[in-house]
Amino acid sequence: MKEIKTQDAVGHIISHDITRIIPGGEKNVAFKKGHVVREEDVAELLKLGKAHLYVWENDETKLHENEAAVFLADLVCGPVAAGFEGAGDFLRGEVKEGKIEIFAGRSGLLRTDRAVLAALNGFDEVMVATRHDLVPVRGGDKLAGTRIIPLAISKERLNEVEMAAGAAGGVALSILPYLNKRAGIVTTGSEVFEGLIQDGFTPVVREKAEEFGAEIVSHLTVPDNPDMTTAAIKRIFDEGAEVIFVTGGMSVDPDDRTPLSIKNTGAEIVSYGAPVLPGAMFMVAYLDKTPVLGLPGCVMHSKRTILDIVLPRVMAGIRVSRKDINDLAAGGLCLSCEHCIFPGCGFGAL
C-alpha cells in the first residue's frame, strides 16, 4: 500500500473500508475495500475527513488486512472457522475492515485456552478477544472477535504468529459436546416422603439437567434417614446412572443428613462447601466415575446457583476437582439481577 493525496487518488484501488459515522449512533461503510476511486468520489471522501488514502500496491510478501483476518480466524479455532452456516463447531462472520467475528455452530461448553490467546495477542499486529472459558453456548452465539491492526501484514509475521500459537497449545477455542448422560435423582426429606408438602425440588433439577442433554432414568424419594438415602444412591448407581443428584438436607441442621449419606456410599468426597453464593453448601463427590452432586435448598428457589456453573462441566464430561470449586471464588457472587442474563454476566466467569 502507499499513501497518496485524495485529490490524486482517481483510478486507484482503495485498500480498506472507509466508514461513515452519523451522529446518533449509526455507522456504515461509505466506500468498500477494492473500490476504484472516481472523480465524483473525491468531494465525498474529503467530507469524511480523508485528505489522504491508502491505495493498494501488489506485494507478494504481504497480505491485506482482510485476507490476514481470515488466516487469523482459522488459527483461533481451526480450519473449520472458514465454514459458514451449518459448517461444524464454528461459524465465521463477514470479514470487514480486517475484523472477523466467530460464532458457535452448535451447543456445547466453550473452552478458551489462555496460553494460546496470550501467544496470539503477544504480537502488536494482531488481536483476539473471546468470551470466558467454560461458558455454555448455543448455536449462533458470538464467541470471539479477531482483527489485524495494520492495513497489511507480512506473511513472515503471520508465520511467526502461527508458530507461537502452535507452541502454546494450538487453537484458542474449542466446544465440548454434552454427553447426553443418564441421570438419577434422590429426593430427601420426610415432609416430602410423607406427602406433607409437594416436591418442588425435582422439577427444577429435571429441567436444568435436560437442558444439557441428560435423560432422567431414575427418581427415588426417601425420608431424612441416612441409611435409606445411601441405599437409594447405590440403587440408582447400580441401575447405570452416569450422574446422580441428591436434593436437600445439605445444611448443618440435625435432620440434614445428606452429606453423611453420600459419604457412606464409599464415594470420594471432592468438596463439601463452595465459595459461591447461592450454593455454599454444595457437595461434589464421585462414586467410581459417576458424579454425585449434593444440592442445597437454594437450587430450588434461586434462579441461578452453583449448579448452573458446575452442571455444564459435568454434562460435558469434565471431572470437577477441589481446585475447580475453589477457583469459583472470584466471580462466585450472583447479584440476583431482576433481569437475568446468565451466562452473559460475571457469575461463575473465569
NORRA-V947055 format. One record per run of one state. SS is the DSSP state (a for helix, b for strand, c for the rest). FROM is the first residue (numbers start at 1). TO is the last residue. Records with the same first field share a line. If there is no record, write none. Layout:
SS=FROM-TO ; FROM-TO
This chain:
c=1-1 ; 9-12 ; 15-17 ; 23-25 ; 32-35 ; 37-40 ; 48-51 ; 56-61 ; 78-78 ; 83-89 ; 93-95 ; 97-98 ; 105-107 ; 113-113 ; 121-125 ; 131-134 ; 138-141 ; 149-151 ; 169-172 ; 177-181 ; 189-189 ; 194-200 ; 212-214 ; 223-225 ; 239-242 ; 248-257 ; 264-267 ; 273-276 ; 278-282 ; 288-289 ; 296-297 ; 302-305 ; 316-321 ; 327-332 ; 334-350
b=2-5 ; 13-14 ; 18-22 ; 26-31 ; 36-36 ; 52-55 ; 62-64 ; 90-92 ; 96-96 ; 99-104 ; 108-112 ; 126-130 ; 135-137 ; 142-148 ; 152-154 ; 173-176 ; 182-188 ; 215-222 ; 243-247 ; 268-272 ; 277-277 ; 283-287 ; 290-295 ; 333-333
a=6-8 ; 41-47 ; 65-77 ; 79-82 ; 114-120 ; 155-168 ; 190-193 ; 201-211 ; 226-238 ; 258-263 ; 298-301 ; 306-315 ; 322-326
